Amino acid sequence: MAIIGSELKPFTATAYKEGAFVDVTDGDVKGKWAVFFFYPADFTFVCPTELEDLADIYPTLQGMGVEVYSVSTDTHFSHKAWHDTSPAIGKINYYMLGDQNHDISNNFGVLREGVGLADRATFVVDPEGKIQLVEITPEGVGRNAAELLRKIKAAQYWQSHPGEVCPAKWEEGETTLAPSFDLVGKI
C-alpha cells in the first residue's frame, strides 16, 4: 500500500493542550506542516520518554511552522491526568489527541487489530495534507526526536527547492544533489 503522498483522511477528536480540552479536525491541520505521533498508551514506559523528547524540540518545530499531534487510543481525560501526574509528560505543550473511537489510528493504518492500541508510528504531513514521511517501530523501540527534526528539515528543503534532493545524513546548510543524466553512476 502506498503511504507517501496519500491524503490525510477526515477526523474529529478532542485533545488536551495547555490546560484545556480542544476540538481538532483534519481541517485544522491543513495549511501547515504537521507531525502525527502515535504511541500505544498513556501511563506506560517507552512512551513518556519519546513524548518528553518530542516536547524538548517542540519550540523548534513551531518555529519551522510545524504543529505536533500526539495520538493514542486513550481519552483526552486520561491525557490530562497523565500530564498532571508525570514530570516527563508535564513538559508537553503540543496537542494530545484522544482516539478512543480509533478513527485516527484506523485512518493512518496503525491500529493493532484485536488489541485496541496504536502502533508506535510517526507521520509527517505537508501543508497540502499529504503524508511525506513515515516511521513505524516495534513497541520496545523508542524514536529519536532529533532524527525526526532532521528529516522534517530535509522534507521542507526538498519541497521548496525543486530539482534538488537531500542525501543520507543531510543536515541543514549542507550540500544537496541535483539529479541529472550526468550524475548517474558518479556517486
Secondary structure, 3 states (H helix, E strand, C coil): CCCCCCECCCCEEEEEECCEEEEEEHHHHCCCEEEEEECCCCCCCHHHHHHHHHHHHHHHHHHCCEEEEEEECCCHHHHHHHHHHCCCHHHCCCEEEECCCCHHHHHHCCECCCCCCECEEEEEECCCCEEEEEEEECCCCCCCHHHHHHHHHHHHHHHHCCCCECCCCCCCCCCCECCCHHHCCCC
